[in-house]
Amino acid sequence: MSGVGQAIPAAVIDSSALMSILLGEAAASLFMTGFQATDKLYIGAATRGETWLVAFNAKGLAGAQLVEALLLALQRWRRWTSRRAYCPSSSTALK
């Protein structure tokens, strides 16, 4: 079990975590801290689609664009400069 300050080898991103961040909920900072402590992040195509649809229903096209912007920001996260994670459902590389 990882303690505070220890890296987490890998994690799967959930749509609830992404929506928490996009909506600015109180738990958003906790999710971002967890993402930062994780060496490899994975997201399935179904999770990406679900998040996109929920955001679109909540905020229209702007919500869907926020999902794409957040995923792009996670891809460019400074901890990921020398690591690669893959979307298992589509083999999309997250650099």
N, CA, C and O atoms as a CHARMM CRD file, in Angstrom:
* protein
*
  380
    1    1 MET  N      0.84500  -1.17900   0.00000 PROA 1      0.00000
    2    1 MET  CA     0.00000   0.00000   0.00000 PROA 1      0.00000
    3    1 MET  C      0.88400   1.23400   0.00000 PROA 1      0.00000
    4    1 MET  O      1.86100   1.30800   0.74600 PROA 1      0.00000
    5    2 SER  N      0.53900   2.20300  -0.83900 PROA 2      0.00000
    6    2 SER  CA     1.32000   3.42700  -0.93600 PROA 2      0.00000
    7    2 SER  C      0.92100   4.38800   0.16900 PROA 2      0.00000
    8    2 SER  O     -0.26300   4.56400   0.45700 PROA 2      0.00000
    9    3 GLY  N      1.90300   4.99900   0.77500 PROA 3      0.00000
   10    3 GLY  CA     1.65000   5.99600   1.78900 PROA 3      0.00000
   11    3 GLY  C      1.74200   7.38400   1.20000 PROA 3      0.00000
   12    3 GLY  O      1.97600   7.54200   0.00200 PROA 3      0.00000
   13    4 VAL  N      1.56100   8.38100   2.02600 PROA 4      0.00000
   14    4 VAL  CA     1.65600   9.75900   1.57600 PROA 4      0.00000
   15    4 VAL  C      3.05400  10.02400   1.05300 PROA 4      0.00000
   16    4 VAL  O      4.04400   9.69200   1.70600 PROA 4      0.00000
   17    5 GLY  N      3.13100  10.62100  -0.12200 PROA 5      0.00000
   18    5 GLY  CA     4.42000  10.95700  -0.70100 PROA 5      0.00000
   19    5 GLY  C      5.05300   9.84300  -1.51500 PROA 5      0.00000
   20    5 GLY  O      6.09000  10.06400  -2.14000 PROA 5      0.00000
   21    6 GLN  N      4.46500   8.65600  -1.53000 PROA 6      0.00000
   22    6 GLN  CA     5.01000   7.55000  -2.31000 PROA 6      0.00000
   23    6 GLN  C      4.30500   7.49200  -3.65600 PROA 6      0.00000
   24    6 GLN  O      3.11100   7.77000  -3.76400 PROA 6      0.00000
   25    7 ALA  N      5.07600   7.12100  -4.69000 PROA 7      0.00000
   26    7 ALA  CA     4.49900   6.99700  -6.02500 PROA 7      0.00000
   27    7 ALA  C      3.59400   5.77600  -6.10700 PROA 7      0.00000
   28    7 ALA  O      3.86400   4.74000  -5.50000 PROA 7      0.00000
   29    8 ILE  N      2.53000   5.91700  -6.85700 PROA 8      0.00000
   30    8 ILE  CA     1.62700   4.82000  -7.15800 PROA 8      0.00000
   31    8 ILE  C      2.03400   4.32200  -8.53500 PROA 8      0.00000
   32    8 ILE  O      2.10300   5.12500  -9.46600 PROA 8      0.00000
   33    9 PRO  N      2.30800   3.03200  -8.70700 PROA 9      0.00000
   34    9 PRO  CA     2.81000   2.54600  -9.99800 PROA 9      0.00000
   35    9 PRO  C      1.86100   2.79500 -11.16600 PROA 9      0.00000
   36    9 PRO  O      2.30700   3.21800 -12.23200 PROA 9      0.00000
   37   10 ALA  N      0.56100   2.54200 -10.99100 PROA 10     0.00000
   38   10 ALA  CA    -0.39800   2.71400 -12.07400 PROA 10     0.00000
   39   10 ALA  C     -1.79800   2.86200 -11.50000 PROA 10     0.00000
   40   10 ALA  O     -2.09200   2.37200 -10.41000 PROA 10     0.00000
   41   11 ALA  N     -2.66100   3.54900 -12.25400 PROA 11     0.00000
   42   11 ALA  CA    -4.05600   3.71700 -11.83100 PROA 11     0.00000
   43   11 ALA  C     -4.93400   3.87500 -13.05700 PROA 11     0.00000
   44   11 ALA  O     -4.48100   4.32200 -14.11100 PROA 11     0.00000
   45   12 VAL  N     -6.19200   3.50300 -12.90600 PROA 12     0.00000
   46   12 VAL  CA    -7.18200   3.68100 -13.95800 PROA 12     0.00000
   47   12 VAL  C     -8.03200   4.89300 -13.59100 PROA 12     0.00000
   48   12 VAL  O     -8.56700   4.97700 -12.48600 PROA 12     0.00000
   49   13 ILE  N     -8.14900   5.82400 -14.52700 PROA 13     0.00000
   50   13 ILE  CA    -8.93800   7.02600 -14.29500 PROA 13     0.00000
   51   13 ILE  C    -10.41500   6.68700 -14.43200 PROA 13     0.00000
   52   13 ILE  O    -10.81200   6.00400 -15.37500 PROA 13     0.00000
   53   14 ASP  N    -11.22300   7.15800 -13.50100 PROA 14     0.00000
   54   14 ASP  CA   -12.66200   6.93400 -13.49500 PROA 14     0.00000
   55   14 ASP  C    -13.37100   8.21100 -13.94600 PROA 14     0.00000
   56   14 ASP  O    -12.87300   9.31700 -13.73600 PROA 14     0.00000
   57   15 SER  N    -14.53000   8.04600 -14.56200 PROA 15     0.00000
   58   15 SER  CA   -15.27800   9.20800 -15.03100 PROA 15     0.00000
   59   15 SER  C    -15.69500  10.12000 -13.87600 PROA 15     0.00000
   60   15 SER  O    -15.77200  11.33700 -14.04900 PROA 15     0.00000
   61   16 SER  N    -15.96400   9.55000 -12.70900 PROA 16     0.00000
   62   16 SER  CA   -16.34800  10.36600 -11.55400 PROA 16     0.00000
   63   16 SER  C    -15.21600  11.29200 -11.12600 PROA 16     0.00000
   64   16 SER  O    -15.45600  12.43600 -10.74000 PROA 16     0.00000
   65   17 ALA  N    -13.99300  10.80100 -11.19400 PROA 17     0.00000
   66   17 ALA  CA   -12.83700  11.63500 -10.85000 PROA 17     0.00000
   67   17 ALA  C    -12.68500  12.77400 -11.85000 PROA 17     0.00000
   68   17 ALA  O    -12.44500  13.91900 -11.46500 PROA 17     0.00000
   69   18 LEU  N    -12.82400  12.45700 -13.13200 PROA 18     0.00000
   70   18 LEU  CA   -12.70800  13.49700 -14.15800 PROA 18     0.00000
   71   18 LEU  C    -13.80500  14.54700 -14.00600 PROA 18     0.00000
   72   18 LEU  O    -13.53600  15.74400 -14.10300 PROA 18     0.00000
   73   19 MET  N    -15.03000  14.10900 -13.76900 PROA 19     0.00000
   74   19 MET  CA   -16.12700  15.06100 -13.61000 PROA 19     0.00000
   75   19 MET  C    -15.96200  15.90700 -12.36000 PROA 19     0.00000
   76   19 MET  O    -16.32100  17.08500 -12.35800 PROA 19     0.00000
   77   20 SER  N    -15.42300  15.32500 -11.29700 PROA 20     0.00000
   78   20 SER  CA   -15.16000  16.09400 -10.08100 PROA 20     0.00000
   79   20 SER  C    -14.20700  17.24800 -10.37800 PROA 20     0.00000
   80   20 SER  O    -14.40000  18.36800  -9.90400 PROA 20     0.00000
   81   21 ILE  N    -13.18300  16.95900 -11.16500 PROA 21     0.00000
   82   21 ILE  CA   -12.21600  17.99200 -11.53700 PROA 21     0.00000
   83   21 ILE  C    -12.87800  19.04000 -12.42500 PROA 21     0.00000
   84   21 ILE  O    -12.73300  20.24000 -12.19200 PROA 21     0.00000
   85   22 LEU  N    -13.60300  18.58500 -13.44100 PROA 22     0.00000
   86   22 LEU  CA   -14.23600  19.51000 -14.38600 PROA 22     0.00000
   87   22 LEU  C    -15.26300  20.41300 -13.73100 PROA 22     0.00000
   88   22 LEU  O    -15.42400  21.56800 -14.12700 PROA 22     0.00000
   89   23 LEU  N    -15.96300  19.88900 -12.72600 PROA 23     0.00000
   90   23 LEU  CA   -16.99900  20.66900 -12.04900 PROA 23     0.00000
   91   23 LEU  C    -16.45800  21.46100 -10.85500 PROA 23     0.00000
   92   23 LEU  O    -17.20000  22.20300 -10.21100 PROA 23     0.00000
   93   24 GLY  N    -15.16500  21.30200 -10.56400 PROA 24     0.00000
   94   24 GLY  CA   -14.55800  22.04100  -9.46100 PROA 24     0.00000
   95   24 GLY  C    -15.07000  21.62800  -8.09500 PROA 24     0.00000
   96   24 GLY  O    -15.15100  22.45300  -7.18500 PROA 24     0.00000
   97   25 GLU  N    -15.41500  20.36400  -7.94400 PROA 25     0.00000
   98   25 GLU  CA   -15.91900  19.87000  -6.66400 PROA 25     0.00000
   99   25 GLU  C    -14.80700  19.83100  -5.62200 PROA 25     0.00000
  100   25 GLU  O    -13.62300  19.89500  -5.95600 PROA 25     0.00000
  101   26 ALA  N    -15.19900  19.72600  -4.37200 PROA 26     0.00000
  102   26 ALA  CA   -14.23600  19.75600  -3.26600 PROA 26     0.00000
  103   26 ALA  C    -13.16900  18.66900  -3.38100 PROA 26     0.00000
  104   26 ALA  O    -12.01900  18.89500  -3.00600 PROA 26     0.00000
  105   27 ALA  N    -13.53400  17.49300  -3.89500 PROA 27     0.00000
  106   27 ALA  CA   -12.58700  16.37900  -4.00600 PROA 27     0.00000
  107   27 ALA  C    -11.61700  16.51400  -5.18400 PROA 27     0.00000
  108   27 ALA  O    -10.69000  15.71300  -5.31100 PROA 27     0.00000
  109   28 ALA  N    -11.81500  17.50100  -6.03300 PROA 28     0.00000
  110   28 ALA  CA   -10.98200  17.64600  -7.23900 PROA 28     0.00000
  111   28 ALA  C     -9.49400  17.69700  -6.92200 PROA 28     0.00000
  112   28 ALA  O     -8.69300  17.06200  -7.60900 PROA 28     0.00000
  113   29 SER  N     -9.11800  18.43800  -5.90100 PROA 29     0.00000
  114   29 SER  CA    -7.69500  18.54900  -5.55900 PROA 29     0.00000
  115   29 SER  C     -7.12800  17.20900  -5.09600 PROA 29     0.00000
  116   29 SER  O     -5.95500  16.91900  -5.33300 PROA 29     0.00000
  117   30 LEU  N     -7.94500  16.39600  -4.44300 PROA 30     0.00000
  118   30 LEU  CA    -7.49000  15.07000  -4.01700 PROA 30     0.00000
  119   30 LEU  C     -7.21700  14.18000  -5.22600 PROA 30     0.00000
  120   30 LEU  O     -6.22600  13.44900  -5.25500 PROA 30     0.00000
  121   31 PHE  N     -8.09900  14.24300  -6.22600 PROA 31     0.00000
  122   31 PHE  CA    -7.88000  13.45900  -7.43700 PROA 31     0.00000
  123   31 PHE  C     -6.62100  13.92700  -8.16400 PROA 31     0.00000
  124   31 PHE  O     -5.82600  13.10900  -8.62700 PROA 31     0.00000
  125   32 MET  N     -6.44200  15.24100  -8.26300 PROA 32     0.00000
  126   32 MET  CA    -5.26100  15.75900  -8.95300 PROA 32     0.00000
  127   32 MET  C     -3.97800  15.36300  -8.21400 PROA 32     0.00000
  128   32 MET  O     -2.96900  15.05600  -8.84800 PROA 32     0.00000
  129   33 THR  N     -4.01400  15.37100  -6.89100 PROA 33     0.00000
  130   33 THR  CA    -2.86200  14.93900  -6.10500 PROA 33     0.00000
  131   33 THR  C     -2.56700  13.46400  -6.38200 PROA 33     0.00000
  132   33 THR  O     -1.41000  13.07300  -6.53500 PROA 33     0.00000
  133   34 GLY  N     -3.61200  12.66100  -6.44300 PROA 34     0.00000
  134   34 GLY  CA    -3.43500  11.24300  -6.75700 PROA 34     0.00000
  135   34 GLY  C     -2.87700  11.03300  -8.15000 PROA 34     0.00000
  136   34 GLY  O     -1.99100  10.20200  -8.34600 PROA 34     0.00000
  137   35 PHE  N     -3.39300  11.78500  -9.12900 PROA 35     0.00000
  138   35 PHE  CA    -2.86900  11.67300 -10.49600 PROA 35     0.00000
  139   35 PHE  C     -1.39000  12.04200 -10.54200 PROA 35     0.00000
  140   35 PHE  O     -0.59900  11.40100 -11.23300 PROA 35     0.00000
  141   36 GLN  N     -1.03200  13.08300  -9.79900 PROA 36     0.00000
  142   36 GLN  CA     0.35500  13.53300  -9.78700 PROA 36     0.00000
  143   36 GLN  C      1.27700  12.47800  -9.17500 PROA 36     0.00000
  144   36 GLN  O      2.44000  12.37700  -9.56600 PROA 36     0.00000
  145   37 ALA  N      0.78300  11.70700  -8.24100 PROA 37     0.00000
  146   37 ALA  CA     1.59700  10.69200  -7.56500 PROA 37     0.00000
  147   37 ALA  C      1.62800   9.36500  -8.31300 PROA 37     0.00000
  148   37 ALA  O      2.25100   8.40800  -7.85300 PROA 37     0.00000
  149   38 THR  N      0.96200   9.30000  -9.46000 PROA 38     0.00000
  150   38 THR  CA     0.85400   8.05000 -10.20500 PROA 38     0.00000
  151   38 THR  C      1.80600   8.04200 -11.39200 PROA 38     0.00000
  152   38 THR  O      1.84700   8.99600 -12.17000 PROA 38     0.00000
  153   39 ASP  N      2.57400   6.96100 -11.53000 PROA 39     0.00000
  154   39 ASP  CA     3.53100   6.85400 -12.62700 PROA 39     0.00000
  155   39 ASP  C      2.85100   6.65600 -13.97400 PROA 39     0.00000
  156   39 ASP  O      3.26700   7.25400 -14.96600 PROA 39     0.00000
  157   40 LYS  N      1.81200   5.82600 -14.02700 PROA 40     0.00000
  158   40 LYS  CA     1.10000   5.56400 -15.28500 PROA 40     0.00000
  159   40 LYS  C     -0.39500   5.67300 -15.04100 PROA 40     0.00000
  160   40 LYS  O     -0.93800   5.06800 -14.11500 PROA 40     0.00000
  161   41 LEU  N     -1.05000   6.45700 -15.89000 PROA 41     0.00000
  162   41 LEU  CA    -2.49700   6.59100 -15.81700 PROA 41     0.00000
  163   41 LEU  C     -3.11900   5.93400 -17.03500 PROA 41     0.00000
  164   41 LEU  O     -2.61000   6.06000 -18.14900 PROA 41     0.00000
  165   42 TYR  N     -4.21900   5.23600 -16.81900 PROA 42     0.00000
  166   42 TYR  CA    -4.93400   4.56900 -17.90800 PROA 42     0.00000
  167   42 TYR  C     -6.37700   5.04500 -17.93000 PROA 42     0.00000
  168   42 TYR  O     -6.96800   5.32900 -16.88800 PROA 42     0.00000
  169   43 ILE  N     -6.94000   5.12800 -19.14100 PROA 43     0.00000
  170   43 ILE  CA    -8.35500   5.43800 -19.29000 PROA 43     0.00000
  171   43 ILE  C     -8.90400   4.57400 -20.41200 PROA 43     0.00000
  172   43 ILE  O     -8.32200   4.49600 -21.49400 PROA 43     0.00000
  173   44 GLY  N    -10.01900   3.93400 -20.14500 PROA 44     0.00000
  174   44 GLY  CA   -10.65300   3.11100 -21.16900 PROA 44     0.00000
  175   44 GLY  C    -11.49400   3.97000 -22.09700 PROA 44     0.00000
  176   44 GLY  O    -11.91200   5.06700 -21.72700 PROA 44     0.00000
  177   45 ALA  N    -11.74000   3.47900 -23.28900 PROA 45     0.00000
  178   45 ALA  CA   -12.54500   4.21200 -24.26700 PROA 45     0.00000
  179   45 ALA  C    -13.96400   4.45300 -23.73600 PROA 45     0.00000
  180   45 ALA  O    -14.53700   5.51800 -23.96300 PROA 45     0.00000
  181   46 ALA  N    -14.52800   3.47200 -23.03400 PROA 46     0.00000
  182   46 ALA  CA   -15.88100   3.63400 -22.48800 PROA 46     0.00000
  183   46 ALA  C    -15.91900   4.73500 -21.43400 PROA 46     0.00000
  184   46 ALA  O    -16.87900   5.50300 -21.37500 PROA 46     0.00000
  185   47 THR  N    -14.88400   4.81600 -20.60200 PROA 47     0.00000
  186   47 THR  CA   -14.80800   5.86500 -19.57900 PROA 47     0.00000
  187   47 THR  C    -14.68500   7.22800 -20.23100 PROA 47     0.00000
  188   47 THR  O    -15.33900   8.18500 -19.81400 PROA 47     0.00000
  189   48 ARG  N    -13.84500   7.31700 -21.25800 PROA 48     0.00000
  190   48 ARG  CA   -13.69700   8.59200 -21.97000 PROA 48     0.00000
  191   48 ARG  C    -15.03100   9.00700 -22.59000 PROA 48     0.00000
  192   48 ARG  O    -15.43300  10.16600 -22.49500 PROA 48     0.00000
  193   49 GLY  N    -15.70900   8.05400 -23.22200 PROA 49     0.00000
  194   49 GLY  CA   -16.99700   8.35000 -23.83400 PROA 49     0.00000
  195   49 GLY  C    -18.04500   8.75600 -22.82300 PROA 49     0.00000
  196   49 GLY  O    -18.79600   9.70600 -23.04400 PROA 49     0.00000
  197   50 GLU  N    -18.09800   8.03800 -21.70900 PROA 50     0.00000
  198   50 GLU  CA   -19.06100   8.36100 -20.65300 PROA 50     0.00000
  199   50 GLU  C    -18.82000   9.76400 -20.10900 PROA 50     0.00000
  200   50 GLU  O    -19.75900  10.53700 -19.91800 PROA 50     0.00000
  201   51 THR  N    -17.56300  10.08100 -19.86400 PROA 51     0.00000
  202   51 THR  CA   -17.22100  11.40500 -19.33200 PROA 51     0.00000
  203   51 THR  C    -17.62000  12.49000 -20.32700 PROA 51     0.00000
  204   51 THR  O    -18.17100  13.52200 -19.94500 PROA 51     0.00000
  205   52 TRP  N    -17.33700  12.24900 -21.59600 PROA 52     0.00000
  206   52 TRP  CA   -17.67600  13.20800 -22.64600 PROA 52     0.00000
  207   52 TRP  C    -19.18500  13.43200 -22.68300 PROA 52     0.00000
  208   52 TRP  O    -19.64100  14.57300 -22.75500 PROA 52     0.00000
  209   53 LEU  N    -19.96800  12.34100 -22.63200 PROA 53     0.00000
  210   53 LEU  CA   -21.42800  12.46600 -22.68900 PROA 53     0.00000
  211   53 LEU  C    -22.00000  13.19200 -21.47100 PROA 53     0.00000
  212   53 LEU  O    -22.89200  14.03000 -21.60300 PROA 53     0.00000
  213   54 VAL  N    -21.48600  12.86900 -20.29300 PROA 54     0.00000
  214   54 VAL  CA   -21.96800  13.52700 -19.07200 PROA 54     0.00000
  215   54 VAL  C    -21.64900  15.01700 -19.12800 PROA 54     0.00000
  216   54 VAL  O    -22.49600  15.84900 -18.80200 PROA 54     0.00000
  217   55 ALA  N    -20.43500  15.35100 -19.53800 PROA 55     0.00000
  218   55 ALA  CA   -20.04600  16.76000 -19.63200 PROA 55     0.00000
  219   55 ALA  C    -20.86700  17.48000 -20.69500 PROA 55     0.00000
  220   55 ALA  O    -21.27600  18.62500 -20.50300 PROA 55     0.00000
  221   56 PHE  N    -21.10600  16.80600 -21.81600 PROA 56     0.00000
  222   56 PHE  CA   -21.91800  17.39900 -22.88600 PROA 56     0.00000
  223   56 PHE  C    -23.33800  17.66000 -22.39900 PROA 56     0.00000
  224   56 PHE  O    -23.90200  18.72000 -22.67200 PROA 56     0.00000
  225   57 ASN  N    -23.91900  16.70200 -21.68100 PROA 57     0.00000
  226   57 ASN  CA   -25.27500  16.88200 -21.14400 PROA 57     0.00000
  227   57 ASN  C    -25.33400  17.99800 -20.10800 PROA 57     0.00000
  228   57 ASN  O    -26.34200  18.69600 -20.00300 PROA 57     0.00000
  229   58 ALA  N    -24.26500  18.16800 -19.34600 PROA 58     0.00000
  230   58 ALA  CA   -24.24200  19.18600 -18.29600 PROA 58     0.00000
  231   58 ALA  C    -23.96300  20.58600 -18.84100 PROA 58     0.00000
  232   58 ALA  O    -24.54900  21.56700 -18.38300 PROA 58     0.00000
  233   59 LYS  N    -23.05000  20.67100 -19.83900 PROA 59     0.00000
  234   59 LYS  CA   -22.59500  21.99900 -20.26800 PROA 59     0.00000
  235   59 LYS  C    -22.54300  22.17900 -21.77900 PROA 59     0.00000
  236   59 LYS  O    -21.97800  23.15600 -22.27100 PROA 59     0.00000
  237   60 GLY  N    -23.13400  21.23700 -22.52000 PROA 60     0.00000
  238   60 GLY  CA   -23.13500  21.35000 -23.97000 PROA 60     0.00000
  239   60 GLY  C    -21.75200  21.09400 -24.56000 PROA 60     0.00000
  240   60 GLY  O    -20.90800  20.44100 -23.94700 PROA 60     0.00000
  241   61 LEU  N    -21.54200  21.61800 -25.75200 PROA 61     0.00000
  242   61 LEU  CA   -20.27600  21.40700 -26.44900 PROA 61     0.00000
  243   61 LEU  C    -19.09400  21.90300 -25.61300 PROA 61     0.00000
  244   61 LEU  O    -18.02000  21.30400 -25.64300 PROA 61     0.00000
  245   62 ALA  N    -19.28600  22.97900 -24.88000 PROA 62     0.00000
  246   62 ALA  CA   -18.20800  23.49900 -24.03400 PROA 62     0.00000
  247   62 ALA  C    -17.77600  22.46500 -22.99800 PROA 62     0.00000
  248   62 ALA  O    -16.59000  22.36600 -22.68300 PROA 62     0.00000
  249   63 GLY  N    -18.71900  21.69700 -22.46800 PROA 63     0.00000
  250   63 GLY  CA   -18.38300  20.65100 -21.50000 PROA 63     0.00000
  251   63 GLY  C    -17.55400  19.55400 -22.12600 PROA 63     0.00000
  252   63 GLY  O    -16.57800  19.08900 -21.53700 PROA 63     0.00000
  253   64 ALA  N    -17.94400  19.13700 -23.32700 PROA 64     0.00000
  254   64 ALA  CA   -17.18100  18.10600 -24.03100 PROA 64     0.00000
  255   64 ALA  C    -15.77400  18.60400 -24.35600 PROA 64     0.00000
  256   64 ALA  O    -14.80900  17.84500 -24.27600 PROA 64     0.00000
  257   65 GLN  N    -15.66500  19.85500 -24.71400 PROA 65     0.00000
  258   65 GLN  CA   -14.34300  20.43000 -24.99700 PROA 65     0.00000
  259   65 GLN  C    -13.49200  20.49700 -23.73400 PROA 65     0.00000
  260   65 GLN  O    -12.27200  20.34600 -23.80200 PROA 65     0.00000
  261   66 LEU  N    -14.12000  20.72000 -22.58600 PROA 66     0.00000
  262   66 LEU  CA   -13.38400  20.71200 -21.32000 PROA 66     0.00000
  263   66 LEU  C    -12.81100  19.33300 -21.02500 PROA 66     0.00000
  264   66 LEU  O    -11.69700  19.22200 -20.51200 PROA 66     0.00000
  265   67 VAL  N    -13.56600  18.27600 -21.34500 PROA 67     0.00000
  266   67 VAL  CA   -13.06600  16.91100 -21.15400 PROA 67     0.00000
  267   67 VAL  C    -11.80500  16.70900 -21.98500 PROA 67     0.00000
  268   67 VAL  O    -10.79500  16.21800 -21.48100 PROA 67     0.00000
  269   68 GLU  N    -11.86500  17.08100 -23.24100 PROA 68     0.00000
  270   68 GLU  CA   -10.70500  16.91100 -24.12500 PROA 68     0.00000
  271   68 GLU  C     -9.52200  17.74000 -23.64200 PROA 68     0.00000
  272   68 GLU  O     -8.38100  17.28200 -23.70000 PROA 68     0.00000
  273   69 ALA  N     -9.78200  18.94800 -23.17000 PROA 69     0.00000
  274   69 ALA  CA    -8.70300  19.80300 -22.65500 PROA 69     0.00000
  275   69 ALA  C     -8.07200  19.19500 -21.40500 PROA 69     0.00000
  276   69 ALA  O     -6.85200  19.22400 -21.24700 PROA 69     0.00000
  277   70 LEU  N     -8.90100  18.64600 -20.51800 PROA 70     0.00000
  278   70 LEU  CA    -8.36800  18.01300 -19.29900 PROA 70     0.00000
  279   70 LEU  C     -7.52800  16.79800 -19.64900 PROA 70     0.00000
  280   70 LEU  O     -6.44500  16.62100 -19.09200 PROA 70     0.00000
  281   71 LEU  N     -8.00100  15.96100 -20.55400 PROA 71     0.00000
  282   71 LEU  CA    -7.22300  14.78100 -20.94200 PROA 71     0.00000
  283   71 LEU  C     -5.90200  15.18300 -21.60100 PROA 71     0.00000
  284   71 LEU  O     -4.87800  14.53700 -21.38400 PROA 71     0.00000
  285   72 LEU  N     -5.92500  16.23700 -22.39800 PROA 72     0.00000
  286   72 LEU  CA    -4.69500  16.72900 -23.01100 PROA 72     0.00000
  287   72 LEU  C     -3.73800  17.24700 -21.93800 PROA 72     0.00000
  288   72 LEU  O     -2.53200  17.01000 -22.00800 PROA 72     0.00000
  289   73 ALA  N     -4.28000  17.95300 -20.94800 PROA 73     0.00000
  290   73 ALA  CA    -3.43200  18.45200 -19.85300 PROA 73     0.00000
  291   73 ALA  C     -2.80500  17.30200 -19.08000 PROA 73     0.00000
  292   73 ALA  O     -1.63600  17.36800 -18.69900 PROA 73     0.00000
  293   74 LEU  N     -3.58100  16.24700 -18.85000 PROA 74     0.00000
  294   74 LEU  CA    -3.03100  15.07400 -18.15200 PROA 74     0.00000
  295   74 LEU  C     -1.93700  14.41100 -18.98300 PROA 74     0.00000
  296   74 LEU  O     -0.95000  13.92300 -18.43300 PROA 74     0.00000
  297   75 GLN  N     -2.10400  14.39100 -20.29800 PROA 75     0.00000
  298   75 GLN  CA    -1.08600  13.81800 -21.17500 PROA 75     0.00000
  299   75 GLN  C      0.21500  14.60600 -21.08600 PROA 75     0.00000
  300   75 GLN  O      1.30500  14.04200 -21.18000 PROA 75     0.00000
  301   76 ARG  N      0.08600  15.89300 -20.90600 PROA 76     0.00000
  302   76 ARG  CA     1.26800  16.77300 -20.87100 PROA 76     0.00000
  303   76 ARG  C      1.81100  16.99500 -19.46300 PROA 76     0.00000
  304   76 ARG  O      2.75700  17.75700 -19.26400 PROA 76     0.00000
  305   77 TRP  N      1.20000  16.31700 -18.49000 PROA 77     0.00000
  306   77 TRP  CA     1.59700  16.48000 -17.08700 PROA 77     0.00000
  307   77 TRP  C      3.10700  16.30000 -16.95100 PROA 77     0.00000
  308   77 TRP  O      3.66900  15.39200 -17.56400 PROA 77     0.00000
  309   78 ARG  N      3.75800  17.11800 -16.18700 PROA 78     0.00000
  310   78 ARG  CA     5.21800  17.08800 -16.10200 PROA 78     0.00000
  311   78 ARG  C      5.78700  15.73000 -15.69700 PROA 78     0.00000
  312   78 ARG  O      6.90600  15.39500 -16.08500 PROA 78     0.00000
  313   79 ARG  N      5.03900  14.94400 -14.92700 PROA 79     0.00000
  314   79 ARG  CA     5.51900  13.62300 -14.52900 PROA 79     0.00000
  315   79 ARG  C      5.50700  12.64700 -15.69000 PROA 79     0.00000
  316   79 ARG  O      6.11300  11.57900 -15.60300 PROA 79     0.00000
  317   80 TRP  N      4.83500  12.98800 -16.76400 PROA 80     0.00000
  318   80 TRP  CA     4.69400  12.06300 -17.87900 PROA 80     0.00000
  319   80 TRP  C      5.71400  12.29500 -18.97000 PROA 80     0.00000
  320   80 TRP  O      5.65700  11.63000 -20.00300 PROA 80     0.00000
  321   81 THR  N      6.64700  13.21600 -18.78100 PROA 81     0.00000
  322   81 THR  CA     7.57000  13.54600 -19.86000 PROA 81     0.00000
  323   81 THR  C      8.40600  12.35400 -20.30000 PROA 81     0.00000
  324   81 THR  O      8.76500  12.26500 -21.47400 PROA 81     0.00000
  325   82 SER  N      8.72200  11.44600 -19.40300 PROA 82     0.00000
  326   82 SER  CA     9.52900  10.28600 -19.78600 PROA 82     0.00000
  327   82 SER  C      8.76400   8.97100 -19.62300 PROA 82     0.00000
  328   82 SER  O      9.35800   7.89400 -19.67800 PROA 82     0.00000
  329   83 ARG  N      7.45600   9.05900 -19.42300 PROA 83     0.00000
  330   83 ARG  CA     6.65100   7.86200 -19.22700 PROA 83     0.00000
  331   83 ARG  C      5.56500   7.81300 -20.28300 PROA 83     0.00000
  332   83 ARG  O      5.18500   8.84400 -20.83700 PROA 83     0.00000
  333   84 ARG  N      5.06400   6.62000 -20.56300 PROA 84     0.00000
  334   84 ARG  CA     3.94800   6.46300 -21.49700 PROA 84     0.00000
  335   84 ARG  C      2.87200   5.60800 -20.83200 PROA 84     0.00000
  336   84 ARG  O      3.16500   4.61900 -20.16000 PROA 84     0.00000
  337   85 ALA  N      1.65500   6.00600 -21.03100 PROA 85     0.00000
  338   85 ALA  CA     0.51900   5.19100 -20.59600 PROA 85     0.00000
  339   85 ALA  C     -0.35000   4.96100 -21.81500 PROA 85     0.00000
  340   85 ALA  O     -0.34400   5.76700 -22.74500 PROA 85     0.00000
  341   86 TYR  N     -1.08600   3.88600 -21.81700 PROA 86     0.00000
  342   86 TYR  CA    -1.90400   3.54000 -22.97000 PROA 86     0.00000
  343   86 TYR  C     -3.35800   3.39000 -22.58400 PROA 86     0.00000
  344   86 TYR  O     -3.68400   2.92100 -21.49300 PROA 86     0.00000
  345   87 CYS  N     -4.21200   3.78700 -23.47900 PROA 87     0.00000
  346   87 CYS  CA    -5.63400   3.55900 -23.34200 PROA 87     0.00000
  347   87 CYS  C     -5.88500   2.14000 -23.79400 PROA 87     0.00000
  348   87 CYS  O     -5.80400   1.87300 -24.99300 PROA 87     0.00000
  349   88 PRO  N     -6.18600   1.21600 -22.90500 PROA 88     0.00000
  350   88 PRO  CA    -6.30100  -0.19900 -23.26800 PROA 88     0.00000
  351   88 PRO  C     -7.31600  -0.48600 -24.36200 PROA 88     0.00000
  352   88 PRO  O     -7.12200  -1.41600 -25.14700 PROA 88     0.00000
  353   89 SER  N     -8.37800   0.27700 -24.43400 PROA 89     0.00000
  354   89 SER  CA    -9.42900  -0.02100 -25.40300 PROA 89     0.00000
  355   89 SER  C     -9.09500   0.42700 -26.81200 PROA 89     0.00000
  356   89 SER  O     -9.61200  -0.13700 -27.77600 PROA 89     0.00000
  357   90 SER  N     -8.24100   1.43000 -26.95200 PROA 90     0.00000
  358   90 SER  CA    -7.96700   1.93400 -28.29700 PROA 90     0.00000
  359   90 SER  C     -6.48600   2.04300 -28.61900 PROA 90     0.00000
  360   90 SER  O     -6.11800   2.47700 -29.71000 PROA 90     0.00000
  361   91 SER  N     -5.63400   1.65500 -27.67900 PROA 91     0.00000
  362   91 SER  CA    -4.18300   1.74600 -27.86000 PROA 91     0.00000
  363   91 SER  C     -3.71000   3.17000 -28.12100 PROA 91     0.00000
  364   91 SER  O     -2.66900   3.37300 -28.74500 PROA 91     0.00000
  365   92 THR  N     -4.45900   4.14800 -27.65000 PROA 92     0.00000
  366   92 THR  CA    -4.06300   5.54200 -27.79900 PROA 92     0.00000
  367   92 THR  C     -2.99900   5.85400 -26.75600 PROA 92     0.00000
  368   92 THR  O     -3.23000   5.68500 -25.55900 PROA 92     0.00000
  369   93 ALA  N     -1.86300   6.29600 -27.19600 PROA 93     0.00000
  370   93 ALA  CA    -0.78400   6.61200 -26.26300 PROA 93     0.00000
  371   93 ALA  C     -1.04500   7.92200 -25.56400 PROA 93     0.00000
  372   93 ALA  O     -1.42100   8.90800 -26.19900 PROA 93     0.00000
  373   94 LEU  N     -0.85100   7.94100 -24.26400 PROA 94     0.00000
  374   94 LEU  CA    -0.87900   9.17600 -23.48500 PROA 94     0.00000
  375   94 LEU  C      0.56400   9.45600 -23.10400 PROA 94     0.00000
  376   94 LEU  O      1.15000   8.70100 -22.32900 PROA 94     0.00000
  377   95 LYS  N      1.13500  10.50100 -23.61900 PROA 95     0.00000
  378   95 LYS  CA     2.54400  10.81100 -23.36300 PROA 95     0.00000
  379   95 LYS  C      2.68500  11.82000 -22.26200 PROA 95     0.00000
  380   95 LYS  O      3.80300  12.20000 -21.91300 PROA 95     0.00000
